[in-house]
Amino acid sequence: MKVDAAGFRLGLIVWAASTALLVPFGHLVFGPDNRVPVALLAGLLVIATYFGILWFATRSLRRTGPFTVERAALLGVSLCLPGLVLDGMLYAVNAGRYPGLDASASGTMSAALLLAYAAALLGALRAAS
């Protein structure tokens, strides 16, 4: 299986840092007492973080050679792969909910994560055009 090693490492670092913050503090943003706009804002921040990382990664990759759609897709998949696998494992091990969150907040958290991964993939593809 071919992956972009730098993208994979960056995706793993972002996942670890995000999880290290979300597990102890995620209930403050995604808690059951919060209104939907607060959770939506948190989701947008996650997406903005991924776009910022993609901007940095694509700038770095452009210096190393031609940035084709294929390389962009590989970068996007490599960035998302660690998080998708590890978040899936987190949900599976914790009975279908994100650790540290109330069960009712896990749906909002899942939606924010999926939007962030989609934004990362689309951002990488957009950078190649």
N, C-alpha and C positions, 0 to 999 in steps of 0.2 A: 504494500500500500504506500503510495507516494503522498507525502504531506510537506508543506512548507515548514521546515524546522523552526525558523524564527517565529512564524505566525503561531505555531503550536505552542511554543514556549510562552509567547506573549498571552495567548488565550488561557493557558494554565495559570499564569501569574495573575491575570485579571480575575479569573474564577476564584482563585484562592483568596485574593484580597477582598473581593466582593462578599464571598461567603464568610470570611472572618468578620466583616462588618455587619452583614445581614442576620447572622445567627443570633448574636447578642442584642442587636439594636433594631432588627427588622420589625418587631412588634410596635415600636414607636411610630413607624410610618404606616405599616400595613395592619395595625391592630383593629379589632372589631369595633372599637369606639370611634375610630376615625371615619370621616366622610369620604366618599368616593374621590372627590378632587384631590385629596392629599395622596391617595394611592396612585392616582393618575399622574400627579406631579413626580412621584418617586419613579414611576415607570418611564417617564420622559427623561429623567436624569440618568437612568440606566442606559437608555438609548443614546443620549448625548455622550455619555462616557464611551460607549462603543464606537460612535462616529469619530470622536477625538482620537481614540487609539488607532482606528483604521486610517485616519488622515496621517498620523505619525508613521504607521507601518508602510503605507503606500509611498510616502515620501522617501523612506529609507530604501524601499525596493526599487524605486525608479532610478536611484543612483547606481544600482548593481546590474542594470541591463534593461532591455525593452519590457515594458509592462503590458502584456497582452491580456485579453479576456480570460484565457486559460490560466495564466498566473494569478489574475485577480480572483477567479473562482477558487483556485487552490488556496490562496491566502484566506479568503472568507471561510472556506470549510475548515482549514487548519486552525483559524482563530476560534471557531464555534465548537469544534469537535470535543475538546476537553470539557468545556462547560456543559454541553448537552449530555455527554455520558455521565459526568460526575453529578450533575443536578438530578438526572434520572435515577442514579444510584441513591442519592440523598432522599429523594421522595420514596423510593422503594423500601429503604431501610427504616424510614420513619412513618410507616403505615399511611403513605399517600399524602403527607403534609410536609411543609418545609420546617426544618428544626427551629424551635424557638418561636414559632408562630401559632396562633390559634387556628384550628381547622377551618374556620370560616374565612380567614385571611389568606389561606393557601391558594385559593383560586385567583385572587387578585395578584398574588406574587407570581404564580405560574404564567398568567397573562403578560405581566411585565417582563419576565424572562424570555418568553417566546417572542415578544416584540423586539427585545434587545438582540436576540440571535438573528431574527429576520432583518433588522436594521444593519447588522454587521455584514451579512451576506450581500444585501442590496448596496450598501456603501462600498464594499470592495468591488463589485461589478461596475458601479457608477464611476469609480476612480479610473477604470480602464478605458472609459469612453471619452 
